[in-house]
Amino acid sequence: MTIARDNLMSLQSHILAEEAKHPSATGDFSWIISAISLAGKVIAHKVRRARLEGVLGDQGTINVQGESQVRMDVIANDIIMRCLGSRASVAVLASEEQEEPTILRRGREGGKYCVLFDPLDGSSTLDTCGTVGTIFSILRNDAEVPDAERTVCQPGRQQIAAGYILYGPSTVFVITTGYGVDLFELDPHIGSFLLVTSGVRMPQRQKTYSVNEANSASFPAEYQRYLKWAHGEGYSSRYIGSLVSDFHRTLMKGGVFMYPPTQANPSGKLRLLYEANPIGFIAEQAGGVSMSGGVRTLDIEPAKLHQRVPLVVGSVEEVGHVLRHA
C-alpha cells in the first residue's frame, strides 16, 4: 500500500494514466468513470442537504424488490442515470431500484459497456445521519446478445471495473480496474477526487466480525457455531447496517462481514449484480476473499437480474474461520 502524499493526482488523471498503459484504449472508459465521479459529487451534496431540503423519509413508492423507496434512493438513481445517459459508450444501465435495465444504445451504435449500480446503499440510515454509499460495476457489452437482462447477467469475474463512493465525514471513491484497489478523497474546495492511497491491501487478520446479530437465531447452524467460537476467542462486533460502510471498515481495518441466509431471506438478501459482485471484486483485488453459499462469489452464474445471495467477505484468515465451521 502506498500513501500518496507528495504529488497531487486526480481521479481523472489516474484513469488516463492507466489507460495510457494500454495502446488499444480509446478513452471511452475514462469518460464513464468521469460521469460516475460527477454523480458522486452531486449525490454527496444532496446527502448533506437532505434534511434542509426536506427529502428524508419514504418516497411512498415500492421498488422492484418489494421495499419502500427512500426519497434519496430515487434522487440518487435519477442523478446517476442523467450523468451516465449522455456517455456515448454506455450501452446499458441497470439499477437496483428499477425493474428492468435501460438500453441506451446497441453495440453497433457504439455501446461498449454496461454499468450496474446501487444508487444509495444504506439510505434507510440517513434519518439518523448514517453513512451511505453508491456501489457500481462495469461490464463489457456483448453486441451479440440482444436481450439487456441477459447482457448484464455476467459472472462477477468478468467485471472490468467496480467501486463505491462513500458519503461520510469525507466523500471517498474506491475503485479497482483489476490491477489493485485505489482510494480517492473528494476535496470540496477544488471539486476533485484526489488519490490518497494506491494499492490498498486488506489486513489478513483482525478479530472483528460484522453481522446483524439480532437475526442470529434464524442463521444456519454453521454461522451460529462461528459466532459462538468468535465470542470465546474475544472477537469484537462492529455493525453499521450499510453494506458499503461495513465493507469499507473491513477493507481498511480487516475482519469479516457476513450477511447469512435467514428464515425471512433463505437465499440471502444482498443483490449479486449490484452489491455482492462489485464488493467481491474489490475484496479480491485488495487481497481478501468473497464467498457466497460456499462458492467464490465471482464465479456464480447469474440466473436473473435481481438475484440475491448470502455473502461472507473480508480478510483471508477471518473468512477462513467462518468457512471451517460449515
C-alpha positions in Angstrom: 0.0 0.0 0.0 1.3 3.4 -0.9 0.2 6.6 0.7 0.1 9.4 -1.9 1.3 12.5 0.0 3.7 14.3 -2.4 2.3 14.6 -5.9 -1.4 15.5 -6.5 -3.3 13.2 -8.8 -6.9 13.5 -9.6 -9.2 10.5 -10.3 -9.4 11.5 -13.9 -5.6 11.9 -14.3 -5.2 8.5 -12.7 -7.6 6.8 -15.0 -6.0 8.5 -18.1 -2.5 7.4 -16.9 -3.8 3.8 -16.5 -5.4 3.9 -20.0 -2.0 5.1 -21.4 -0.6 1.7 -20.4 -2.9 0.1 -22.9 -2.2 1.1 -26.6 -5.6 0.0 -27.7 -7.5 2.2 -25.2 -9.9 4.7 -26.8 -10.6 6.9 -23.7 -14.3 5.8 -23.6 -13.7 4.1 -20.2 -12.3 7.3 -18.6 -15.5 9.1 -19.7 -17.6 6.6 -17.8 -15.5 7.0 -14.6 -15.7 10.8 -15.0 -19.5 10.5 -15.2 -19.7 8.3 -12.1 -17.4 10.8 -10.2 -19.7 13.7 -11.2 -22.7 11.8 -10.0 -20.9 11.1 -6.7 -20.2 14.8 -6.2 -23.8 15.7 -6.8 -25.1 13.0 -4.5 -22.7 14.0 -1.8 -24.1 17.5 -1.9 -27.7 16.2 -1.9 -27.0 13.8 1.0 -25.5 16.7 3.1 -28.6 18.9 2.4 -31.2 16.2 2.6 -32.7 17.3 5.9 -32.5 21.0 5.0 -34.3 20.3 1.7 -36.9 18.1 3.3 -36.1 15.0 1.2 -35.6 12.5 4.1 -38.0 9.6 4.6 -40.0 7.4 2.3 -41.0 8.3 -1.2 -44.3 6.5 -0.9 -43.5 4.0 -3.7 -42.3 0.4 -3.7 -39.3 -0.7 -5.7 -38.9 -3.9 -7.7 -37.6 -5.6 -4.5 -40.9 -5.0 -2.8 -39.2 -2.5 -0.5 -40.4 1.0 0.4 -38.3 3.5 -1.5 -36.5 6.2 0.4 -36.7 9.6 -1.3 -32.9 9.9 -1.6 -32.9 6.5 -3.3 -35.0 8.0 -6.1 -33.0 11.2 -6.2 -29.6 9.4 -6.4 -30.9 7.0 -9.0 -32.0 9.9 -11.2 -28.7 11.7 -10.8 -26.7 8.6 -11.9 -29.0 8.0 -14.9 -28.6 11.6 -16.0 -24.8 11.6 -15.6 -24.3 8.4 -17.5 -27.1 8.8 -20.0 -25.0 11.0 -22.4 -21.9 8.9 -22.4 -21.7 7.5 -25.9 -20.0 4.3 -25.0 -22.6 3.2 -22.4 -25.0 0.5 -23.9 -27.0 -0.5 -20.8 -27.7 1.0 -17.4 -29.1 -1.3 -14.7 -30.2 -0.1 -11.3 -31.2 -1.9 -8.2 -34.1 0.5 -8.0 -35.5 -0.4 -11.4 -37.3 -3.5 -12.6 -35.5 -3.7 -16.0 -32.3 -2.5 -17.5 -32.3 0.7 -19.6 -30.9 0.3 -23.1 -29.2 3.5 -24.2 -27.7 2.2 -27.5 -26.8 -1.1 -29.2 -23.3 -2.4 -29.8 -23.5 -1.4 -33.4 -24.2 2.2 -32.3 -21.0 2.3 -30.1 -22.4 0.8 -26.9 -19.3 -0.9 -25.4 -20.1 -1.0 -21.7 -22.9 -1.9 -19.2 -23.0 0.0 -15.9 -24.8 -1.6 -12.9 -25.3 0.3 -9.7 -26.9 0.5 -6.3 -27.6 4.3 -6.2 -27.7 4.7 -2.4 -26.8 1.8 -0.2 -27.9 2.2 3.4 -30.3 5.0 2.6 -32.6 4.0 5.5 -30.0 5.2 7.9 -30.0 8.8 6.5 -32.6 9.9 9.0 -30.1 9.3 11.8 -27.1 10.7 9.9 -25.8 7.3 8.9 -23.0 6.8 6.4 -24.3 5.7 2.9 -22.8 5.0 -0.4 -23.1 4.3 -4.1 -21.9 1.0 -5.5 -21.1 0.4 -9.2 -20.0 -2.4 -11.5 -18.8 -2.1 -15.1 -19.1 -4.9 -17.7 -18.4 -5.2 -21.4 -21.4 -5.2 -23.6 -21.8 -8.3 -25.7 -23.2 -6.9 -29.0 -24.3 -10.5 -30.0 -26.8 -10.7 -27.1 -29.9 -8.6 -27.9 -31.6 -9.0 -24.5 -30.5 -6.4 -21.9 -31.0 -8.6 -18.9 -29.0 -11.5 -20.4 -26.3 -9.0 -21.4 -25.8 -7.8 -17.8 -26.2 -11.2 -16.1 -22.5 -11.9 -16.3 -20.5 -13.6 -13.5 -18.5 -11.2 -11.4 -15.1 -12.4 -12.7 -16.0 -10.7 -16.0 -16.2 -7.2 -14.4 -13.7 -4.8 -15.9 -14.1 -2.3 -13.0 -16.0 -1.9 -9.8 -16.1 0.5 -6.9 -18.1 2.6 -4.5 -18.4 6.2 -3.3 -18.8 6.5 0.5 -20.6 9.6 1.8 -19.5 10.2 5.3 -17.4 12.8 7.2 -15.5 12.9 3.9 -16.5 11.6 0.4 -14.3 8.6 -0.6 -14.1 7.0 -4.0 -12.7 3.4 -4.1 -12.1 1.7 -7.4 -10.5 -1.3 -9.0 -9.9 -2.0 -12.7 -8.4 -5.4 -12.0 -5.0 -4.1 -11.1 -5.3 -3.4 -7.4 -7.5 -1.0 -5.4 -7.1 2.7 -5.2 -8.7 5.2 -2.8 -9.5 8.8 -3.6 -11.0 11.6 -1.4 -13.1 14.5 -2.6 -11.6 17.9 -1.9 -14.7 20.0 -1.9 -12.8 23.2 -2.3 -11.5 22.3 -5.7 -14.2 19.8 -6.7 -11.9 16.9 -7.4 -11.3 13.4 -6.1 -7.6 13.2 -5.2 -5.6 10.0 -4.9 -4.7 9.4 -1.2 -3.9 5.6 -1.2 -2.9 3.4 -4.1 -2.6 -0.4 -3.9 -4.9 -0.7 -0.8 -4.4 -4.1 0.9 -6.8 -5.6 3.3 -5.1 -6.9 6.5 -5.1 -10.7 6.5 -6.4 -11.0 10.0 -8.4 -8.9 12.5 -10.5 -10.2 15.4 -13.6 -8.3 14.3 -16.8 -9.6 12.7 -19.7 -7.6 11.2 -23.2 -9.1 11.1 -26.7 -8.2 12.2 -26.5 -10.5 15.2 -30.2 -9.8 16.2 -31.1 -12.3 13.4 -28.7 -15.0 14.7 -31.5 -17.3 15.9 -32.5 -17.8 12.3 -29.0 -18.1 10.9 -27.9 -21.5 9.6 -26.1 -23.7 12.2 -22.6 -23.1 10.8 -22.9 -19.3 11.3 -24.2 -19.9 14.9 -21.2 -22.1 15.5 -18.9 -19.5 14.2 -20.4 -16.8 16.4 -20.1 -19.0 19.5 -16.4 -19.6 18.6 -15.8 -15.9 18.0 -17.3 -14.9 21.3 -15.0 -17.4 23.0 -12.0 -16.0 21.1 -12.6 -12.4 22.2 -13.7 -11.0 18.9 -15.2 -7.5 18.7 -18.5 -6.9 16.9 -18.9 -3.9 14.6 -22.1 -3.4 12.6 -23.4 -0.2 10.9 -26.2 -1.6 8.8 -25.0 -0.3 5.5 -23.1 -2.8 3.3 -20.8 -0.2 1.8 -19.9 1.3 5.2 -19.4 -2.1 6.9 -17.2 -3.3 4.0 -15.1 -0.1 3.9 -14.2 -0.6 7.5 -13.4 -4.2 6.8 -11.3 -3.2 3.8 -9.2 -0.7 5.7 -9.0 -2.5 9.1 -9.6 -6.1 8.4 -12.1 -8.6 9.8 -15.1 -10.2 8.2 -18.5 -9.0 7.0 -21.4 -11.5 6.9 -24.9 -11.5 5.5 -26.1 -15.0 6.0 -29.3 -16.6 4.8 -32.2 -16.3 7.2 -35.7 -17.7 7.6 -37.0 -14.5 6.1 -34.4 -14.5 3.2 -33.4 -18.1 2.7 -31.4 -17.2 -0.5 -29.7 -14.3 1.2 -30.6 -10.7 0.9 -27.8 -8.9 -0.9 -28.1 -8.5 -4.7 -25.5 -10.4 -6.6 -25.1 -8.0 -9.5 -25.4 -4.7 -7.7 -23.7 -5.4 -4.3 -22.0 -8.8 -3.9 -20.1 -8.9 -7.2 -18.6 -5.4 -7.1 -17.7 -5.7 -3.4 -16.3 -9.2 -4.0 -14.1 -7.9 -6.9 -12.7 -5.1 -4.7 -12.1 -7.5 -1.8 -10.1 -9.9 -4.0 -8.1 -7.1 -5.6 -7.2 -6.0 -2.1 -6.0 -9.5 -1.1 -9.2 -10.5 0.6 -11.8 -13.3 0.0 -15.5 -13.2 -1.0 -17.8 -16.2 -0.7 -21.5 -16.8 -1.3 -23.1 -20.0 -0.3 -19.8 -21.9 -0.1 -18.6 -20.8 -3.5 -16.5 -17.9 -4.8 -18.9 -15.0 -5.2 -17.3 -14.0 -8.6 -17.9 -17.5 -10.0 -21.7 -17.5 -9.6 -23.5 -17.5 -13.0 -26.4 -15.1 -12.5 -29.8 -16.5 -13.3 -31.7 -13.3 -13.1 -31.2 -9.5 -12.8 -32.2 -9.0 -9.2 -30.8 -12.3 -7.8 -30.0 -12.4 -4.1 -27.1 -14.2 -2.5 -25.6 -14.6 1.0 -22.2 -13.0 1.5 -19.1 -13.6 3.6 -16.3 -11.2 2.7 -13.2 -9.9 4.3 -9.7 -10.9 5.4 -8.3 -14.2 4.3 -7.9 -15.7 7.7 -11.2 -14.4 9.1 -13.2 -15.7 6.2 -11.4 -19.0 6.7 -12.6 -19.1 10.3 -16.2 -18.7 9.2 -15.9 -21.4 6.5 -14.3 -24.0 8.7 -17.4 -24.0 10.9 -19.5 -25.2 8.0 
